[in-house]
Amino acid sequence: MTARGRFVTLEGIDGAGKSTHAGWLADELTRRGRRVVVTREPGGTPLGEKLRELLLHEPMTHETETLLLFAARREHVEQVIAPALARGDTVVCDRFTDATYAYQAGGHGVPLSAIAALETFVLHGLEPDLTLLFDVPLAVSRERLERAAAAGRTLDKFEAEHGAFFARVRDAYRVRAAAHPLRFRVIDSTQPLPAVRAVLTRIVDEIVR
Ligand code: TMP
């Protein structure tokens, strides 16, 4: 029987630099002999990508947002994540359920109990084996987003949120990391790129061991 693959997720507030590292991590894992599936949330399936468009650009209540995130997640797990893990592949996923705890509960105040209930209903206990939290102070995240906006990129609904929202999201992530110390690695994302890569290289060593 094939051993179940490893499920690795990347998290952090907008502007933490997480997505830049997802591709590098996947390439490094591939170079070290792993079959890797790189994916993201919201998204990862044709329906999930359509829901992503709505989630990032349409105004909606926080409850609707939470339900659509879990709807997209259900399809993603069914079509992509669970089959890949069953094949023994390593899944590198840019955001997963921790983002809902951070953004919808921490940021928007959706009750934790509602998210926990949806998590049980939709995921039946599936959680990442390893979660990399790219952490930056609020000022750094704001500066990176403002630079992106000044360079002509239109910010999405979440990126355009105010500083207090991101402060709550960051706190919620850190609380989750502290509550799940074996699963989370908190990475100081203000470090220069080579220093972050060195940390990621050590993490790859652990994954392929
Ligand atoms: P991305 O920019 O990292 O691809 O993420 C898209 C946005 O979606 C980001 O601002 C965070 C938000 N988001 C949530 O609010 N809740 C979630 O559960 C997920 C997966 C993403």
Boltz pocket constraint, residues with backbone or C-beta under 6 A from the ligand:
constraints:
  - pocket:
      binder: B
      contacts: [[A, 14], [A, 19], [A, 40], [A, 41], [A, 42], [A, 69], [A, 94], [A, 95], [A, 96], [A, 97], [A, 98], [A, 99], [A, 100], [A, 101], [A, 103], [A, 104], [A, 158], [A, 159]]
      max_distance: 6.0
